[in-house]
Amino acid sequence: MDTIESQLVVRNKCEQLQKSIKELYEWEEQMKATNAAKAQPTDNSEIKPLPPVRSDVRAMSKFSEEDKASVEKQDQAESENVNKKMLADAEILKERGNKQCKLGNYQEAIELYSQAIETYADNAAYYSNRALCYMNLDQFDDCLEDCSTAIAKDPAYIKAYYRRMQAYERLGENEKAATECRQILRLSRDENELNTAKRDLARIEKRLEASQKSPSSPVKPAEMDPTLALVKQEADKYKELGNKHLARKDFEKAERSYTKAISLYGEEAIYYTNRSLCYWNLKDYDKCLADCNKAIQLDESYFRPYYRRMQVRELRGAYQSAVEDCRKFIELAKDDKQKVTAEKDLLRLERLVKAEQPAKQAFVWSEIKKNAKLIKFVQKPPHLRSKKPLTRIAIKDLAPCPIVVGGKNIPPPSKCKPIPDAAIDKIFNNNTGERLIEPEEPTNLEHLFPANSKKLRNLFSPSTTPTEQKKPFAPQTNKATGATGTVPKQQQQAVTNSSTQEKQDTSAKKVEPAPKPNQDKKETLSQVTNEKHPKTTNVAQLPVMQSMRPTTVPAIPKTSAQFYTTWSGLDEDLRYQYLKLLSNTPAWRNLLGASLSNEMLSELLHILQKRFIPDRCEVVNVLKEIVQNESIGILSLMMDAKDREATSQLLKYMEANGVTKDDVECIRRKLLS
């Protein structure tokens, strides 16, 4: 083997040996790390000792006791974590309840406090707070129950004692309230709580002394029936509760409390007097006066209702009656300050009575009734006003509803024949000179007379008068020439001569010779024709207004009233010429005024569409005057489809004729937007 080859082999062997040794070191470090991880747990808990040998009894008992203590300690830690979480959730509910209670939403606050109690029931504050809400809602039984539960949870919780004292005092149980105050004085160490409890105790004891010295009822307890005395005592509780509400100026709750007292015992004048004060502050003066009268009826020596009734009578202007009540109050009152105030009122009332013109009353008549309120206009700032546009309601022309009577459709009034004025006059018995010509029923009596007896036929036929024989003036047509004209004078004279001759024959009582058969047929035919067809109206009887219609374009009006009067009497052609004349004059401005109606707007638009556009006339001035009217905003909402179509054509016509864009947009915005 060559020397160089031998060196190369040794070198390779050395590299392999170094690599093997390095792997051995890495394996050793890995095994050490694995052993260290097995020796120390990842949760950093204490290493549990291995159980001892079973043969060693002492070691086994010691091991079991240590294991049990560690398990109890672990369970206690877990329960403390759970309680902390529940308490945190309950505190959140309590804070929400406190906010609702401050806002006066007591029912919502009660629900939140109840949820807090369900979450964590060992906190006395939750019960005490809920008791406060119950007390504000006059639910005193629930209030007392929650206060007792809070005291059972924490016997040193002062707020529960204080709220129970307040509930007892509002219920009229002053002795129990005094006991609660004394309990607060024994337990509390806070100076503010002690001072408040002392003031409350002094007030309650003073009330107890006053009730023992002079009972509120005029009837002596010895003379009262025991059952009635218990009812009176219960009514006094509601009266005391009403006094509490009255002191807080909660007149509605005070009125309800006094009403309960009256429902239990209605023979006490004080209840009615106190309730009348509530009605006075609630401005229900009718009920206030009724309660004062009832209190005076029960006890005429009680002075307070006289003063209240005096106030009501003065408010209503009955000054003489108010003077009498004021004098009665001064007579019965014993307090000097009250007498001085009443004497000043008496002087004022006497001046009002003696004055020739009573002074203006210092009250508003709208306050006489309870429900009367002064309505003020609502002025919202711009940022609170609604930004939503008004909803547009499409106005459509509805077809006339068919009228069905007896299974038959009655045509609309526009298609019915007009009723003659004479028929209307006959219905209402109006004597206007017109007569309704009714066709007479022909009587066929020819079979009763001989064939050639004209005299008998004339005697029994309907009488004819000169007015009935007159024929209407109507144009007649000549069959030969086809020309129309009046009746010739010779024919008129022949008719006159024949009628005169008939009169003479009748007066002379001469029998005429029998007429020819053809002549009788013609006379009979003409008579039947006259009976079936009544007279036509003469041309001279046409309406006067038709002859008074103007035939030329009127002059330019000076006022809007003159414009509307002239417009109503014109036909379409004259309206077109009249409007064309006005559109080119300065007098057109301000002629429409406040009398512009929906019908007038429609007429103007259609005249502009039908006549101005074909004649290539200017329409801008008329449309500008229309959109400048104050009522155009409302009138544009009442335009129908035809009016809008006419407006659209007028806008296109103006755009095609080079009218400025601003004017076109202004007219479009006013009429179509």
C-alpha positions as CSV (number, residue, x, y, z in Angstrom):
1,M,0.0,0.0,0.0
2,D,1.3,3.4,-0.8
3,T,2.1,5.9,1.9
4,I,-0.4,8.4,0.5
5,E,-3.2,5.9,0.4
6,S,-2.5,4.8,4.0
7,Q,-2.8,8.4,5.2
8,L,-6.0,8.9,3.4
9,V,-7.6,5.8,5.0
10,V,-6.5,6.9,8.5
11,R,-8.0,10.3,8.0
12,N,-11.4,8.9,7.0
13,K,-11.4,6.6,10.0
14,C,-10.8,9.6,12.3
15,E,-13.7,11.6,10.8
16,Q,-16.0,8.6,11.3
17,L,-14.9,8.2,14.9
18,Q,-15.4,11.9,15.7
19,K,-18.9,11.8,14.2
20,S,-19.8,8.7,16.3
21,I,-18.5,10.4,19.5
22,K,-20.6,13.5,18.8
23,E,-23.8,11.5,18.4
24,L,-23.0,9.8,21.7
25,Y,-22.8,13.2,23.5
26,E,-26.1,14.4,21.9
27,W,-27.8,11.2,23.0
28,E,-26.6,11.8,26.5
29,E,-28.0,15.3,26.7
30,Q,-31.3,14.1,25.3
31,M,-31.6,11.4,28.0
32,K,-30.8,14.0,30.8
33,A,-33.5,16.3,29.5
34,T,-36.1,13.5,29.4
35,N,-35.3,12.4,32.9
36,A,-35.5,16.0,34.2
37,A,-39.0,16.4,32.6
38,K,-40.2,13.2,34.3
39,A,-38.8,14.2,37.7
40,Q,-40.7,17.7,37.7
41,P,-44.4,18.0,36.5
42,T,-45.4,20.7,34.0
43,D,-48.1,22.2,36.3
44,N,-45.5,23.0,39.0
45,S,-47.6,21.1,41.5
46,E,-46.0,19.4,44.5
47,I,-44.5,16.0,43.9
48,K,-46.8,13.5,45.3
49,P,-45.0,11.1,47.6
50,L,-45.3,7.5,46.8
51,P,-47.6,5.4,49.0
52,P,-45.8,3.5,51.7
53,V,-45.5,-0.2,52.1
54,R,-48.9,-1.7,53.0
55,S,-47.4,-3.6,55.9
56,D,-46.7,-0.3,57.7
57,V,-50.1,0.7,59.3
58,R,-49.0,4.0,60.8
59,A,-47.5,5.2,57.5
60,M,-50.6,4.2,55.6
61,S,-53.0,6.1,58.0
62,K,-50.8,9.2,57.8
63,F,-50.7,9.0,54.0
64,S,-54.5,8.8,53.8
65,E,-55.0,11.8,56.1
66,E,-52.6,14.0,54.1
67,D,-54.3,12.9,50.9
68,K,-57.8,13.8,52.2
69,A,-56.6,17.3,53.4
70,S,-55.1,18.1,50.0
71,V,-58.4,17.1,48.3
72,E,-60.5,19.3,50.6
73,K,-58.1,22.2,50.1
74,Q,-58.4,21.8,46.3
75,D,-62.2,21.7,46.4
76,Q,-62.3,24.8,48.6
77,A,-60.1,26.7,46.1
78,E,-62.4,25.6,43.2
79,S,-65.6,26.7,45.1
80,E,-64.0,30.1,45.9
81,N,-63.3,30.6,42.3
82,V,-66.9,29.8,41.3
83,N,-68.3,32.1,44.1
84,K,-66.1,34.9,42.9
85,K,-67.4,34.6,39.4
86,M,-71.1,34.4,40.5
87,L,-70.6,37.4,42.8
88,A,-69.1,39.4,39.9
89,D,-72.1,38.6,37.7
90,A,-74.5,39.5,40.5
91,E,-72.7,42.8,41.1
92,I,-73.2,43.7,37.4
93,L,-76.9,43.1,37.7
94,K,-77.1,45.1,41.0
95,E,-75.4,48.1,39.3
96,R,-77.9,48.0,36.5
97,G,-80.7,47.8,39.0
98,N,-79.3,50.8,40.9
99,K,-79.4,52.9,37.7
100,Q,-83.0,52.0,37.0
101,C,-84.0,52.7,40.6
102,K,-82.4,56.2,40.3
103,L,-84.4,56.8,37.1
104,G,-87.6,55.8,38.9
105,N,-88.1,52.6,36.9
106,Y,-88.8,50.5,40.0
107,Q,-90.4,47.5,38.3
108,E,-87.4,47.0,36.1
109,A,-85.1,47.5,39.0
110,I,-87.0,44.8,40.9
111,E,-86.4,42.4,38.1
112,L,-82.7,43.1,38.0
113,Y,-82.3,42.7,41.7
114,S,-84.2,39.4,41.6
115,Q,-81.8,38.1,38.9
116,A,-78.9,39.2,41.1
117,I,-80.4,37.2,44.0
118,E,-80.8,34.2,41.8
119,T,-77.2,34.4,40.8
120,Y,-75.8,35.0,44.3
121,A,-78.2,34.8,47.2
122,D,-75.9,35.5,50.1
123,N,-75.6,39.3,49.7
124,A,-77.9,41.2,52.0
125,A,-77.6,44.4,49.9
126,Y,-79.6,42.9,47.0
127,Y,-82.6,42.2,49.3
128,S,-82.4,45.7,50.9
129,N,-82.3,47.4,47.5
130,R,-85.3,45.5,46.3
131,A,-87.1,46.4,49.5
132,L,-86.6,50.1,48.6
133,C,-88.3,49.5,45.2
134,Y,-91.2,47.7,46.8
135,M,-91.7,50.6,49.3
136,N,-91.7,53.1,46.5
137,L,-94.4,51.1,44.8
138,D,-96.5,50.9,48.0
139,Q,-95.9,47.1,48.3
140,F,-95.1,47.2,52.0
141,D,-95.6,43.5,52.7
142,D,-92.9,42.5,50.1
143,C,-90.7,45.4,51.5
144,L,-90.9,44.1,55.0
145,E,-90.2,40.5,53.9
146,D,-87.0,41.5,52.0
147,C,-85.8,43.7,54.9
148,S,-86.2,40.7,57.3
149,T,-84.3,38.4,54.8
150,A,-81.5,41.0,54.5
151,I,-81.3,41.2,58.3
152,A,-81.2,37.4,58.5
153,K,-78.3,37.3,56.0
154,D,-76.4,40.1,57.8
155,P,-77.7,41.1,61.3
156,A,-75.5,44.3,61.3
157,Y,-76.8,45.7,58.0
158,I,-78.2,49.1,59.0
159,K,-79.9,50.0,55.8
160,A,-82.3,47.0,56.1
161,Y,-83.3,48.2,59.6
162,Y,-83.9,51.8,58.4
163,R,-86.0,50.7,55.4
164,R,-88.1,48.4,57.6
165,M,-88.6,51.4,60.0
166,Q,-89.8,53.5,57.0
167,A,-92.2,50.8,55.9
168,Y,-93.7,50.6,59.4
169,E,-94.0,54.3,59.7
170,R,-95.9,54.5,56.3
171,L,-98.2,51.8,57.4
172,G,-99.0,53.8,60.6
173,E,-97.3,51.3,63.0
174,N,-95.4,53.9,64.9
175,E,-94.4,51.7,67.8
176,K,-92.7,49.2,65.5
177,A,-91.0,52.0,63.7
178,A,-89.7,53.4,67.0
179,T,-88.3,49.9,67.9
180,E,-86.4,49.8,64.6
181,C,-84.9,53.3,65.3
182,R,-83.7,52.1,68.7
183,Q,-82.1,49.1,67.1
184,I,-80.2,51.3,64.6
185,L,-78.9,53.4,67.5
186,R,-77.6,50.3,69.2
187,L,-75.8,48.8,66.1
188,S,-74.6,51.8,64.1
189,R,-71.2,53.4,64.6
190,D,-71.6,56.0,61.8
191,E,-72.4,59.6,63.0
192,N,-74.6,60.4,60.1
193,E,-76.7,57.3,60.6
194,L,-77.0,58.0,64.3
195,N,-78.1,61.6,63.8
196,T,-80.7,60.6,61.2
197,A,-82.1,57.8,63.5
198,K,-82.3,60.3,66.4
199,R,-84.3,62.8,64.4
200,D,-86.7,60.0,63.1
201,L,-87.1,58.6,66.6
202,A,-88.0,62.1,68.0
203,R,-90.6,62.6,65.3
204,I,-92.2,59.2,65.8
205,E,-92.3,59.6,69.6
206,K,-93.9,63.0,69.3
207,R,-96.6,61.5,67.0
208,L,-97.1,58.7,69.6
209,E,-97.6,61.2,72.4
210,A,-100.0,63.3,70.3
211,S,-102.1,60.2,69.4
212,Q,-102.3,59.2,73.1
213,K,-103.3,62.6,74.3
214,S,-105.9,63.6,71.7
215,P,-107.4,60.8,69.5
216,S,-108.2,61.9,65.9
217,S,-111.8,60.7,66.0
218,P,-114.4,62.8,67.7
219,V,-116.0,59.6,69.0
220,K,-114.5,58.4,72.2
221,P,-112.9,54.9,72.0
222,A,-115.0,53.8,75.0
223,E,-118.2,54.7,73.1
224,M,-117.1,53.0,69.8
225,D,-117.9,49.5,68.9
226,P,-114.8,47.3,69.2
227,T,-115.1,46.1,65.6
228,L,-115.6,49.7,64.4
229,A,-112.6,50.8,66.4
230,L,-110.4,48.2,64.6
231,V,-111.7,49.5,61.3
232,K,-111.0,53.1,62.4
233,Q,-107.5,52.1,63.4
234,E,-106.8,50.5,60.0
235,A,-108.2,53.6,58.3
236,D,-105.8,55.8,60.3
237,K,-102.9,53.8,58.9
238,Y,-103.9,54.7,55.4
239,K,-104.3,58.3,56.5
240,E,-100.8,58.4,57.9
241,L,-99.5,56.9,54.7
242,G,-101.4,59.6,52.8
243,N,-99.8,62.2,55.0
244,K,-96.4,60.8,54.0
245,H,-97.2,61.1,50.3
246,L,-98.5,64.6,50.9
247,A,-95.3,65.7,52.6
248,R,-93.4,64.5,49.5
249,K,-95.9,66.3,47.3
250,D,-96.9,63.1,45.7
251,F,-100.6,64.1,45.5
252,E,-101.9,61.2,43.4
253,K,-100.6,58.5,45.8
254,A,-101.8,60.6,48.8
255,E,-105.3,60.8,47.2
256,R,-105.4,57.0,46.7
257,S,-104.4,56.5,50.4
258,Y,-107.1,58.9,51.7
259,T,-109.6,57.2,49.4
260,K,-108.8,53.8,51.0
261,A,-109.2,55.3,54.4
262,I,-112.6,56.8,53.5
263,S,-113.7,53.5,52.0
264,L,-113.0,51.8,55.4
265,Y,-114.4,54.5,57.6
266,G,-116.3,57.3,55.9
267,E,-117.5,59.2,59.0
268,E,-114.2,61.1,59.6
269,A,-114.0,64.7,58.5
270,I,-110.2,64.8,58.5
271,Y,-110.0,62.2,55.7
272,Y,-112.2,64.3,53.4
273,T,-110.3,67.5,54.3
274,N,-106.9,66.0,53.5
275,R,-108.2,64.6,50.3
276,S,-109.6,67.9,49.3
277,L,-106.1,69.4,49.6
278,C,-104.9,66.7,47.1
279,Y,-107.6,67.6,44.7
280,W,-106.8,71.3,45.1
281,N,-103.2,70.7,44.0
282,L,-104.3,68.4,41.2
283,K,-106.6,71.2,40.0
284,D,-109.7,69.0,40.2
285,Y,-111.8,71.8,41.8
286,D,-115.2,70.0,41.5
287,K,-114.1,67.1,43.7
288,C,-112.3,69.5,46.1
289,L,-115.5,71.4,46.7
290,A,-117.5,68.2,47.2
291,D,-115.0,66.9,49.8
292,C,-115.1,70.3,51.7
293,N,-118.9,70.1,51.8
294,K,-118.8,66.5,53.1
295,A,-116.3,67.4,55.8
296,I,-118.4,70.4,57.0
297,Q,-121.4,68.1,57.0
298,L,-119.7,65.6,59.2
299,D,-118.1,68.2,61.6
300,E,-119.3,71.8,61.4
301,S,-116.8,72.8,64.1
302,Y,-113.8,71.7,62.0
303,F,-112.2,74.9,60.6
304,R,-109.9,73.6,57.9
305,P,-112.5,72.7,55.2
306,Y,-114.0,76.3,55.4
307,Y,-110.7,77.8,54.2
308,R,-110.3,75.3,51.4
309,R,-113.9,75.9,50.2
310,M,-113.2,79.7,50.4
311,Q,-110.3,79.2,48.0
312,V,-112.4,77.3,45.5
313,R,-115.2,79.8,45.6
314,E,-112.8,82.7,45.2
315,L,-111.3,81.0,42.2
316,R,-114.7,80.6,40.6
317,G,-115.8,84.2,41.3
318,A,-118.3,83.5,44.1
319,Y,-116.9,86.3,46.3
320,Q,-119.8,86.7,48.7
321,S,-119.8,82.9,49.5
322,A,-116.0,83.1,49.9
323,V,-116.4,85.9,52.5
324,E,-118.8,83.9,54.5
325,D,-116.4,80.9,54.6
326,C,-113.5,83.1,55.6
327,R,-115.5,84.6,58.5
328,K,-116.4,81.1,59.7
329,F,-112.8,80.1,59.5
330,I,-111.7,83.1,61.6
331,E,-114.4,82.2,64.1
332,L,-113.4,78.6,64.5
333,A,-109.6,78.8,64.1
334,K,-107.5,78.9,67.3
335,D,-104.0,79.6,65.9
336,D,-103.1,83.3,65.8
337,K,-101.0,83.1,62.6
338,Q,-103.9,81.4,60.7
339,K,-106.3,84.1,61.9
340,V,-104.0,86.9,60.7
341,T,-103.7,85.3,57.2
342,A,-107.5,84.7,57.0
343,E,-108.1,88.4,58.0
344,K,-106.0,89.6,55.1
345,D,-107.9,87.3,52.8
346,L,-111.2,88.7,54.2
347,L,-110.2,92.3,53.4
348,R,-109.3,91.4,49.9
349,L,-112.6,89.5,49.3
350,E,-114.6,92.4,50.8
351,R,-113.0,94.8,48.4
352,L,-113.9,92.6,45.5
353,V,-117.5,92.4,46.6
354,K,-117.9,96.1,47.1
355,A,-116.2,97.1,43.8
356,E,-118.6,98.1,41.0
357,Q,-116.5,96.3,38.4
358,P,-114.8,93.3,40.0
359,A,-111.1,93.0,39.5
360,K,-109.8,90.7,36.9
361,Q,-109.4,87.2,38.4
362,A,-105.9,86.0,38.7
363,F,-106.6,82.5,37.3
364,V,-107.1,81.0,33.9
365,W,-110.5,79.5,33.1
366,S,-108.8,76.5,31.4
367,E,-107.5,75.5,34.9
368,I,-111.0,75.0,36.2
369,K,-111.2,71.5,34.9
370,K,-108.6,68.9,35.7
371,N,-108.1,67.7,32.1
372,A,-107.8,71.1,30.6
373,K,-104.4,71.8,29.2
374,L,-102.8,74.7,27.4
375,I,-101.6,73.5,24.0
376,K,-98.4,75.1,22.8
377,F,-96.9,75.0,19.4
378,V,-94.0,72.6,18.9
379,Q,-90.9,74.3,17.7
380,K,-88.2,71.7,16.9
381,P,-84.6,72.7,16.2
382,P,-83.4,72.0,12.7
383,H,-81.3,69.0,13.7
384,L,-84.3,67.2,15.2
385,R,-86.7,67.7,12.3
386,S,-87.5,64.9,10.0
387,K,-85.4,64.6,6.8
388,K,-87.8,62.2,5.1
389,P,-89.8,63.7,2.2
390,L,-93.6,63.6,2.2
391,T,-95.2,60.5,0.6
392,R,-96.7,61.4,-2.7
393,I,-100.2,60.0,-3.3
394,A,-101.4,59.6,-6.8
395,I,-104.7,61.2,-7.6
396,K,-106.8,59.2,-10.1
397,D,-110.1,59.9,-11.8
398,L,-112.5,57.1,-10.7
399,A,-115.2,55.9,-12.9
400,P,-118.7,56.5,-11.6
401,C,-120.0,53.7,-9.4
402,P,-123.0,51.9,-11.0
403,I,-126.3,52.3,-9.1
404,V,-128.4,49.2,-8.9
405,V,-132.0,49.5,-7.8
406,G,-134.3,46.4,-7.9
407,G,-131.7,44.5,-10.0
408,K,-131.5,47.2,-12.7
409,N,-128.6,49.5,-13.4
410,I,-129.5,53.1,-13.2
411,P,-127.5,55.3,-15.7
412,P,-125.3,58.0,-14.3
413,P,-126.8,61.5,-13.9
414,S,-124.9,62.8,-16.9
415,K,-126.7,60.4,-19.2
416,C,-130.2,60.9,-17.7
417,K,-132.6,63.3,-19.4
418,P,-133.0,66.6,-17.6
419,I,-136.1,67.2,-15.6
420,P,-138.2,70.1,-16.8
421,D,-138.4,73.1,-14.5
422,A,-142.1,73.0,-14.7
423,A,-142.1,69.5,-13.2
424,I,-139.9,70.6,-10.3
425,D,-142.2,73.6,-9.7
426,K,-145.2,71.3,-9.6
427,I,-143.5,69.1,-7.0
428,F,-142.6,72.1,-4.7
429,N,-145.8,74.0,-5.5
430,N,-143.9,77.0,-7.0
431,N,-146.0,79.4,-9.1
432,T,-143.4,80.7,-11.5
433,G,-145.7,81.1,-14.5
434,E,-144.4,78.0,-16.4
435,R,-146.8,75.1,-17.1
436,L,-146.0,71.5,-17.8
437,I,-148.0,70.4,-20.9
438,E,-149.2,66.9,-20.3
439,P,-150.6,64.8,-23.1
440,E,-154.3,64.1,-22.7
441,E,-155.6,60.6,-23.2
442,P,-157.9,60.5,-26.3
443,T,-161.4,59.3,-25.6
444,N,-163.0,57.2,-28.3
445,L,-166.7,57.8,-28.1
446,E,-167.6,57.7,-31.8
447,H,-169.5,54.4,-31.4
448,L,-172.1,56.3,-29.3
449,F,-173.0,58.8,-31.9
450,P,-174.5,58.5,-35.4
451,A,-172.2,58.7,-38.4
452,N,-173.4,62.1,-39.6
453,S,-174.0,63.8,-36.2
454,K,-171.2,66.4,-36.0
455,K,-173.2,68.5,-33.5
456,L,-173.3,65.8,-30.8
457,R,-169.6,65.0,-31.4
458,N,-168.7,68.6,-30.9
459,L,-170.7,68.8,-27.6
460,F,-168.9,65.9,-26.0
461,S,-165.4,66.5,-27.4
462,P,-162.8,68.4,-25.3
463,S,-163.3,72.1,-25.3
464,T,-160.8,74.1,-27.3
465,T,-159.6,77.6,-26.4
466,P,-157.9,80.2,-28.6
467,T,-154.6,79.6,-26.7
468,E,-154.7,75.9,-27.5
469,Q,-155.4,76.6,-31.2
470,K,-152.3,78.8,-31.5
471,K,-149.5,77.0,-33.3
472,P,-145.8,77.5,-32.3
473,F,-143.7,79.7,-34.4
474,A,-141.4,77.3,-36.2
475,P,-139.8,77.2,-39.6
476,Q,-141.7,75.1,-42.2
477,T,-140.3,73.4,-45.3
478,N,-141.8,73.7,-48.7
479,K,-142.0,70.2,-50.2
480,A,-141.8,71.5,-53.8
481,T,-138.8,73.8,-53.4
482,G,-137.2,72.3,-50.2
483,A,-136.8,75.8,-48.8
484,T,-137.7,76.7,-45.2
485,G,-139.6,79.8,-44.3
486,T,-142.5,81.1,-42.2
487,V,-146.2,80.5,-42.7
488,P,-147.7,82.7,-45.4
489,K,-150.0,85.5,-44.3
490,Q,-152.8,84.1,-46.4
491,Q,-152.8,80.8,-44.5
492,Q,-152.6,82.6,-41.2
493,Q,-155.6,84.7,-42.2
494,A,-157.5,81.7,-43.3
495,V,-157.0,80.0,-39.9
496,T,-158.1,83.1,-38.2
497,N,-161.3,83.4,-40.3
498,S,-162.1,79.8,-39.8
499,S,-161.9,80.1,-36.0
500,T,-164.0,83.2,-36.0
501,Q,-166.6,81.5,-38.2
502,E,-166.8,78.5,-35.8
503,K,-167.4,80.9,-32.8
504,Q,-170.3,82.6,-34.7
505,D,-171.8,79.2,-35.6
506,T,-171.7,78.0,-32.1
507,S,-173.2,81.1,-30.7
508,A,-176.0,81.1,-33.3
509,K,-176.7,77.4,-32.6
510,K,-177.0,76.6,-36.2
511,V,-176.4,73.1,-37.6
512,E,-173.7,73.0,-40.3
513,P,-173.9,70.7,-43.2
514,A,-172.0,67.4,-42.8
515,P,-168.4,67.7,-43.9
516,K,-166.8,65.6,-46.6
517,P,-165.2,62.3,-45.5
518,N,-161.7,63.4,-46.5
519,Q,-162.0,66.6,-44.6
520,D,-163.1,64.7,-41.4
521,K,-160.1,62.4,-41.7
522,K,-157.7,65.4,-41.9
523,E,-159.3,67.1,-38.9
524,T,-159.2,64.0,-36.8
525,L,-155.6,63.3,-37.8
526,S,-154.5,66.8,-36.9
527,Q,-156.3,66.6,-33.6
528,V,-154.6,63.4,-32.6
529,T,-151.3,64.8,-33.6
530,N,-151.7,67.9,-31.5
531,E,-152.7,65.7,-28.5
532,K,-149.7,63.4,-28.7
533,H,-147.1,66.1,-29.4
534,P,-147.2,69.0,-27.0
535,K,-146.3,72.5,-28.0
536,T,-142.6,73.3,-28.6
537,T,-140.9,76.1,-26.9
538,N,-140.8,79.4,-28.7
539,V,-137.4,80.9,-29.7
540,A,-138.2,84.0,-27.6
541,Q,-138.3,81.7,-24.5
542,L,-134.6,80.7,-24.7
543,P,-132.4,81.5,-21.6
544,V,-131.4,85.1,-21.3
545,M,-127.8,84.0,-20.4
546,Q,-127.3,82.5,-23.8
547,S,-128.1,85.8,-25.5
548,M,-125.8,87.6,-23.0
549,R,-122.7,85.7,-23.8
550,P,-119.9,88.0,-25.0
551,T,-118.9,87.7,-28.7
552,T,-115.8,89.7,-28.5
553,V,-112.6,89.6,-26.5
554,P,-113.2,91.5,-23.2
555,A,-111.1,94.3,-21.9
556,I,-108.1,93.8,-19.7
557,P,-109.3,93.2,-16.1
558,K,-108.1,95.4,-13.2
559,T,-108.6,92.9,-10.3
560,S,-108.5,89.1,-9.9
561,A,-112.3,89.0,-9.1
562,Q,-113.0,90.7,-12.5
563,F,-110.7,88.3,-14.2
564,Y,-112.4,85.2,-12.8
565,T,-115.9,86.6,-13.5
566,T,-115.0,87.3,-17.1
567,W,-113.3,84.0,-17.6
568,S,-116.4,82.0,-16.4
569,G,-118.6,83.5,-19.2
570,L,-116.3,82.8,-22.1
571,D,-116.2,79.9,-24.5
572,E,-112.9,78.1,-25.5
573,D,-112.1,80.4,-28.5
574,L,-112.6,83.6,-26.5
575,R,-110.7,82.2,-23.6
576,Y,-107.8,81.5,-25.9
577,Q,-107.8,85.1,-27.3
578,Y,-108.4,86.5,-23.8
579,L,-105.4,84.6,-22.3
580,K,-103.3,85.5,-25.3
581,L,-104.1,89.2,-24.8
582,L,-103.2,89.0,-21.0
583,S,-100.0,87.1,-21.5
584,N,-98.5,90.0,-23.5
585,T,-99.4,92.7,-21.0
586,P,-97.9,93.7,-17.6
587,A,-101.4,93.6,-16.1
588,W,-101.3,89.8,-16.2
589,R,-99.2,89.8,-13.0
590,N,-100.9,88.9,-9.7
591,L,-104.3,88.3,-11.4
592,L,-104.7,84.7,-10.2
593,G,-104.4,85.5,-6.5
594,A,-105.7,83.2,-3.8
595,S,-108.8,82.2,-5.8
596,L,-106.8,79.8,-8.1
597,S,-108.4,76.4,-7.9
598,N,-107.7,73.0,-9.3
599,E,-110.3,73.4,-12.0
600,M,-108.9,76.8,-13.0
601,L,-105.4,75.4,-13.2
602,S,-106.6,72.5,-15.4
603,E,-108.4,74.9,-17.8
604,L,-105.3,77.1,-18.1
605,L,-103.0,74.1,-18.9
606,H,-105.3,72.6,-21.5
607,I,-105.9,76.0,-23.2
608,L,-102.1,76.4,-23.4
609,Q,-101.7,72.9,-24.8
610,K,-104.5,72.8,-27.3
611,R,-104.3,76.4,-28.6
612,F,-101.0,78.0,-27.8
613,I,-98.7,75.2,-29.0
614,P,-100.4,74.7,-32.5
615,D,-100.3,78.5,-33.0
616,R,-96.7,78.7,-31.9
617,C,-97.5,81.3,-29.2
618,E,-95.4,82.1,-26.1
619,V,-96.4,80.2,-22.9
620,V,-93.6,81.2,-20.6
621,N,-95.3,84.3,-19.1
622,V,-98.5,82.4,-18.2
623,L,-96.7,79.4,-16.7
624,K,-94.4,81.7,-14.7
625,E,-97.4,83.5,-13.2
626,I,-99.0,80.1,-12.4
627,V,-96.0,78.7,-10.5
628,Q,-95.5,81.9,-8.6
629,N,-98.9,81.4,-6.9
630,E,-98.9,80.6,-3.2
631,S,-101.2,77.6,-3.6
632,I,-99.3,75.9,-6.4
633,G,-97.7,73.4,-4.0
634,I,-101.0,71.9,-3.0
635,L,-102.6,72.3,-6.4
636,S,-99.8,70.4,-8.1
637,L,-100.5,67.4,-5.9
638,M,-104.1,67.4,-7.1
639,M,-103.3,67.3,-10.8
640,D,-104.5,64.3,-12.7
641,A,-102.9,62.4,-15.5
642,K,-104.2,64.7,-18.3
643,D,-102.9,67.8,-16.5
644,R,-99.5,66.2,-16.1
645,E,-99.4,65.2,-19.8
646,A,-100.3,68.7,-20.8
647,T,-97.5,70.1,-18.5
648,S,-95.0,67.7,-20.0
649,Q,-95.9,68.8,-23.6
650,L,-95.6,72.5,-22.6
651,L,-92.1,71.9,-21.1
652,K,-91.0,70.2,-24.3
653,Y,-92.4,73.0,-26.3
654,M,-90.5,75.6,-24.2
655,E,-87.2,73.6,-24.5
656,A,-87.6,73.5,-28.3
657,N,-88.3,77.2,-28.5
658,G,-85.1,78.2,-26.6
659,V,-86.5,79.1,-23.2
660,T,-83.8,79.4,-20.6
661,K,-83.0,76.3,-18.7
662,D,-83.6,77.9,-15.3
663,D,-87.1,78.9,-16.2
664,V,-87.9,75.4,-17.5
665,E,-86.5,73.7,-14.4
666,C,-88.4,76.1,-12.1
667,I,-91.7,75.3,-13.8
668,R,-91.0,71.5,-13.8
669,R,-90.0,71.5,-10.1
670,K,-93.2,73.4,-9.1
671,L,-95.7,71.4,-11.2
672,L,-94.2,67.9,-11.6
673,S,-91.8,67.3,-8.7
